[in-house]
């Protein structure tokens, strides 16, 4: 497995729980992936530093799972396949669905997938008139990869213009923002749906609901995600079936028709409007983070077999099935996140948190310093709990959060609140 975040930690543990898997090697890994928990003995979990291609060849692995978007968009799957390795993850050409928002929007239009009206802007001279053509302030999106931070939901035209100028100048996100997408704002509730695909067949995983804003009540700056829960009550069977027909089937059919069949995890960020219409906000070409943390706790089946089947073009859509469980994940972020996260703060209480029933502490931005585990990134930990009911899962997750401490810790206290009809304030 390639990666070092909470998504990869969650995937590593879920793969170790698969009968088909005996060992998971993660590169580069993090402080939480140094060894397998005792419950998986004698299975092995190891972190190995080095070039991913060379590590995979040296370890003679049966399957490579690529976690993050950056190596996928850079063509790592192509490099691994050229060395004769079986890879779960799309080619560089297929990864354009995430690597370029302009490509994704044009692709959606070509294949009849409903998405918000948009304009692509590549020069500052085009900007002011483009913004004026929207009735309300548009959402501003950097075209390239920005670690989940390249989106500004502007409240005014002047705010949209300021954000867009910062992107086009390269000041905000470097080359990733020198092309941008202006998009009509769509109101509603966000929903995350994932499909595992072998290029032709696919299976949908339980829907998750992410919380992108830093602060309670959906206030503050956008982040990579402050917490999730699954299955999302918003995703009724009828809505999921519509997403299958309206989003995933045309997308996967379209990728194949254009010569870039998609093998991997296709993640659709959707907006469910007040009229229950589905609008595609974005495609990601890998498992979402922190959505993965809760999705993997709400499925039954052998994940190793499913990913291997997808990688080989032989996915069995019945390999995975929804479980009778709910899961909640609370992200603990570092002081100063998302603008300037502080690192090096010692973390305590990890063992006490994991001592609670059905709780896992999934490391994201952590490192080892002497005898201590310390913060080493913006989103530091994901504290996940599962239970037969959402109420119990949420209570367990927050009880576990209460046992973990580090200076400047930030977390939201209203994850999954909407599912209970609570007022966010």
C-alpha positions, 0 to 999 in steps of 0.5 A: 500500500502506498500512502501515509494517512488515516485512509491508508491506516484504515485500509491496512487494518481492513485488509489484515482482517481479510482472509485473503491477506497475510501481510500488508507493507505500507510505504512510507506509512506513519507512526500508527502503522509500525506493526499490526494490532495483537488481534491480527496475529500472526499477520504482519503490518510493516512500514517501509521507506523508499521508492514505491515501485522499488519497494513493491518489486523488492517485496514481491507483493501480489497487489499494490493499492495506491492511496493518495491522489498525487501519485495516481495523477502522476502515473504511479499505476502506469509505472507499477503495471510496466514492472508487471505488478497488479495495481488497484488504482487508475492510470494517469489518463483515467486519473484526470477525473480528479487531476483536472477539474476542468477535464472533469466538468467537460467530461460530465457535460459530454456524458450527460452527468448533471453538474453545476453550470461552470466556466473555465478561466485561464487568464486574469483578463477573462476573470471579471466578466466571467464572475459577472455572468453568474447571478450569485457569487460563484464557487472558485476551484483551482483546476489542479490538486490542492490537498482538499483546500483548492475550493472557495465557496465565496459569499460575494463577487468581490470575495470570488474575485480575490480568491480567483486572482490569488489562484491565477497568480500562482500565489495561492496554489502554485501551478495547480491554480493557474487554470480555475473553474468558476461554478454555480453554487448549489444548495443542499446536503453533501453526500459521498459515494464510492464505487469499486470498479474493474473498468466495466463492473462496479460495486457501490459502498455505503454512503458517507457524510463528510463535514468539510468546514473546520468549526461546528455549525459548518463554519470556518474554512474548508478542510480536507474533512473534520469527520464522517459517519456512515451509512448516511441516512440521507442516502435512501435506497432510491437515492443510491439507485439514482446515483448508480444510474445517473452518475456512476454508470455514465461515468464508467461507460464514458471512461471506457468509451474514451479509451481510459477504462477506470480500475480503482475507487471512484469517489463522487462528491454529490449535492442532494438539492432540496428537490432531491436532485443529484448534482455532481460536485467532483470526482476523486479517483481514490478512496476519500479521507476521512470517508474511508475510515467509516465506510470500511467499518460498515461493509462485510466481505473480503476486501483483499479479494475485492480490490484484487478482482477490480485490479485484474478486471474481474470484480465480483460485485457480490464480494462486498455487502453492507453490514448491520453497523454504523460508524462515526469518525472524529478528526483531531487536527493540529493547532493552526490547521488548516493554514499553518498546522503546528507539529511536534506536540506530544500525543497522550491517551491513545491506548486508553482510547482504543481500550473502548469497545469497537474503537480504532485510533487511525493515525494520519499526521503522526511521527515517532520522536524518542519515546513519544508519538507526536503531531506531524501534520494537519489532520493528526488522528481519526477516532473511529467507533462502530456500533449497531446504532448511530447513537452508540457509535457517536457516543463511543467516538466522542468518549474515545476523543475525550481520552486523547490529548495534545496541545492545541487539538481541534475537533468538531463536536457536531459530527453526525448532528444532522442525522439526529436533526440537531441544530448546528450552532 
